[in-house]
Amino acid sequence: MSLRRLHPRQPSVFAFTPENKSWAEKEILKYPPGRQASAVIALLWRGQEQEGWVSKPMIEEIALFLGMPYIRVLEVATFYTMFNLAPVGRHLVQVCTTTPCWLAGSDNVVAACKKHIAPGPETISADGVFSWMEVECLGACVNAPMMQIGKDFYEDLDAPKTETIFAALRRGEQPKPGPQNTRHSSEPIGGAITLMDVPRHD
């Protein structure tokens, strides 16, 4: 794993919205007295959902909120790759390039990202709408190649389908997640082909 550091340009302050602060206070109550530090991942995740990435002021605020040393929250934020340590576009595109996706054509998805977002990964597009990165297995190998945008999976991709999804998001539309071909879920494209000749029990 490469060394993960905080972005050199940091905002001056961070504060949870009133709604998120109320949520965080309730989240802490899930844990026994003296164990509030167990909520650190949940609070970092909520902070990232609010801001798009995890900043130094956010880490400091969460450490204060949970009564933890700053360094312990920093360790969590820099260890888990699900936390973005630099600003991202409004839509973060994560392209799986692990072996099953690569064999199925993830290079074409990456090429679409380079063409329509930015030449290099972890770069925000000129309009601020997108940023993209390569990631390891996202667990949809049978529907490879695939990418994750926000919380949605887009599967069975090629370059034109990827470009169509980007265009829809730029128009403010929400493309339907899941397979981008005729298949439903992860079933075989041509329908069931196994266990078809097994007799039913009387």
C-alpha positions as semicolon CSV with decimal commas, in nm:
position;residue;x (nm);y (nm);z (nm)
1;M;0,000;0,000;0,000
2;S;0,130;0,344;-0,089
3;L;0,185;0,604;0,180
4;R;-0,127;0,812;0,236
5;R;-0,088;1,172;0,347
6;L;-0,326;1,462;0,402
7;H;-0,364;1,702;0,111
8;P;-0,122;1,998;0,131
9;R;-0,404;2,254;0,085
10;Q;-0,644;2,242;0,378
11;P;-0,955;2,441;0,468
12;S;-0,929;2,658;0,776
13;V;-1,225;2,509;0,963
14;F;-1,473;2,222;0,964
15;A;-1,804;2,187;1,140
16;F;-2,076;1,926;1,113
17;T;-2,409;2,057;0,991
18;P;-2,670;2,071;1,270
19;E;-2,833;1,758;1,128
20;N;-2,505;1,567;1,114
21;K;-2,403;1,685;1,460
22;S;-2,731;1,555;1,599
23;W;-2,675;1,227;1,415
24;A;-2,320;1,199;1,556
25;E;-2,443;1,255;1,912
26;K;-2,693;0,970;1,869
27;E;-2,429;0,749;1,707
28;I;-2,202;0,783;2,011
29;L;-2,484;0,662;2,238
30;K;-2,463;0,320;2,071
31;Y;-2,142;0,250;2,262
32;P;-2,084;0,196;2,636
33;P;-1,951;0,488;2,846
34;G;-1,582;0,537;2,781
35;R;-1,602;0,361;2,443
36;Q;-1,715;0,654;2,231
37;A;-1,395;0,625;2,025
38;S;-1,559;0,322;1,861
39;A;-1,769;0,567;1,659
40;V;-1,465;0,717;1,485
41;I;-1,514;0,542;1,149
42;A;-1,884;0,628;1,140
43;L;-1,813;0,995;1,212
44;L;-1,534;1,016;0,957
45;W;-1,766;0,860;0,700
46;R;-2,045;1,106;0,778
47;G;-1,797;1,393;0,758
48;Q;-1,679;1,269;0,419
49;E;-2,037;1,242;0,297
50;Q;-2,087;1,604;0,401
51;E;-1,767;1,746;0,250
52;G;-1,661;1,488;-0,008
53;W;-1,324;1,427;0,157
54;V;-1,150;1,412;0,495
55;S;-0,955;1,722;0,593
56;K;-0,723;1,803;0,884
57;P;-0,983;2,031;1,050
58;M;-1,239;1,750;1,020
59;I;-1,001;1,506;1,191
60;E;-0,936;1,761;1,466
61;E;-1,308;1,823;1,517
62;I;-1,387;1,451;1,535
63;A;-1,101;1,392;1,778
64;L;-1,238;1,667;2,002
65;F;-1,591;1,534;1,962
66;L;-1,488;1,183;2,071
67;G;-1,228;1,281;2,330
68;M;-0,953;1,108;2,130
69;P;-0,596;1,217;2,057
70;Y;-0,572;1,374;1,710
71;I;-0,308;1,120;1,603
72;R;-0,545;0,826;1,662
73;V;-0,811;0,972;1,434
74;L;-0,543;1,056;1,177
75;E;-0,424;0,693;1,188
76;V;-0,774;0,569;1,107
77;A;-0,830;0,820;0,827
78;T;-0,498;0,745;0,658
79;F;-0,520;0,367;0,699
80;Y;-0,856;0,305;0,533
81;T;-0,858;0,379;0,162
82;M;-1,234;0,444;0,168
83;F;-1,149;0,787;0,310
84;N;-1,054;1,047;0,049
85;L;-0,765;1,259;0,172
86;A;-0,793;1,512;-0,109
87;P;-1,084;1,701;-0,266
88;V;-1,290;1,506;-0,520
89;G;-1,543;1,600;-0,784
90;R;-1,916;1,593;-0,721
91;H;-1,915;1,241;-0,866
92;L;-1,622;1,019;-0,763
93;V;-1,568;0,744;-1,021
94;Q;-1,386;0,437;-0,891
95;V;-1,283;0,200;-1,170
96;C;-1,199;-0,156;-1,076
97;T;-0,884;-0,270;-1,258
98;T;-0,824;-0,597;-1,071
99;T;-0,762;-0,903;-1,290
100;P;-1,124;-1,011;-1,368
101;C;-1,223;-0,655;-1,467
102;W;-0,898;-0,604;-1,657
103;L;-0,947;-0,925;-1,855
104;A;-1,303;-0,816;-1,936
105;G;-1,194;-0,476;-2,066
106;S;-1,147;-0,230;-1,780
107;D;-0,878;-0,057;-1,988
108;N;-1,162;0,076;-2,205
109;V;-1,338;0,218;-1,898
110;V;-1,013;0,381;-1,785
111;A;-0,970;0,528;-2,135
112;A;-1,318;0,682;-2,113
113;C;-1,224;0,836;-1,777
114;K;-0,906;0,982;-1,923
115;K;-1,100;1,120;-2,219
116;H;-1,400;1,268;-2,036
117;I;-1,269;1,348;-1,688
118;A;-0,892;1,399;-1,668
119;P;-0,579;1,236;-1,812
120;G;-0,459;1,116;-1,473
121;P;-0,635;0,948;-1,181
122;E;-0,726;1,135;-0,864
123;T;-0,771;1,451;-1,071
124;I;-1,086;1,663;-1,071
125;S;-1,239;1,745;-1,410
126;A;-1,221;2,105;-1,528
127;D;-1,592;2,157;-1,452
128;G;-1,561;2,004;-1,104
129;V;-1,825;1,742;-1,179
130;F;-1,603;1,432;-1,177
131;S;-1,286;1,285;-1,042
132;W;-1,171;0,929;-1,093
133;M;-0,934;0,669;-0,954
134;E;-0,836;0,309;-1,005
135;V;-0,930;0,072;-0,722
136;E;-0,894;-0,291;-0,636
137;C;-1,172;-0,551;-0,639
138;L;-1,519;-0,409;-0,574
139;G;-1,675;-0,755;-0,562
140;A;-1,875;-0,761;-0,886
141;C;-1,633;-0,982;-1,080
142;V;-1,900;-1,180;-1,268
143;N;-2,031;-0,850;-1,408
144;A;-1,690;-0,717;-1,505
145;P;-1,581;-0,463;-1,601
146;M;-1,744;-0,230;-1,351
147;M;-1,710;0,102;-1,172
148;Q;-1,856;0,259;-0,861
149;I;-1,991;0,615;-0,863
150;G;-2,096;0,731;-0,519
151;K;-2,282;0,435;-0,373
152;D;-2,391;0,290;-0,708
153;F;-2,231;0,007;-0,908
154;Y;-2,234;0,021;-1,288
155;E;-2,150;-0,316;-1,441
156;D;-2,095;-0,491;-1,775
157;L;-1,933;-0,178;-1,913
158;D;-1,748;-0,080;-2,227
159;A;-1,627;0,261;-2,341
160;P;-1,957;0,379;-2,503
161;K;-2,166;0,271;-2,204
162;T;-1,926;0,447;-1,968
163;E;-1,945;0,764;-2,176
164;T;-2,327;0,746;-2,175
165;I;-2,328;0,729;-1,794
166;F;-2,093;1,029;-1,768
167;A;-2,308;1,231;-2,009
168;A;-2,624;1,155;-1,810
169;L;-2,463;1,261;-1,482
170;R;-2,340;1,584;-1,641
171;R;-2,701;1,656;-1,744
172;G;-2,807;1,610;-1,383
173;E;-2,976;1,275;-1,450
174;Q;-2,936;0,960;-1,242
175;P;-2,842;0,663;-1,465
176;K;-2,985;0,329;-1,360
177;P;-2,717;0,137;-1,167
178;G;-2,642;-0,231;-1,214
179;P;-2,569;-0,419;-1,539
180;Q;-2,560;-0,200;-1,848
181;N;-2,661;-0,481;-2,082
182;T;-2,956;-0,722;-2,102
183;R;-2,869;-0,920;-1,793
184;H;-3,057;-0,890;-1,464
185;S;-2,833;-0,887;-1,156
186;S;-2,555;-1,144;-1,206
187;E;-2,750;-1,412;-1,395
188;P;-2,604;-1,552;-1,718
189;I;-2,677;-1,323;-2,013
190;G;-2,842;-1,605;-2,207
191;G;-3,050;-1,726;-1,913
192;A;-2,999;-2,020;-1,678
193;I;-2,767;-2,288;-1,816
194;T;-2,696;-2,505;-1,511
195;L;-2,907;-2,750;-1,307
196;M;-3,167;-2,751;-1,582
197;D;-3,187;-3,129;-1,607
198;V;-3,205;-3,205;-1,236
199;P;-3,537;-3,385;-1,162
200;R;-3,755;-3,241;-0,888
201;H;-3,811;-3,450;-0,578
202;D;-4,156;-3,605;-0,547
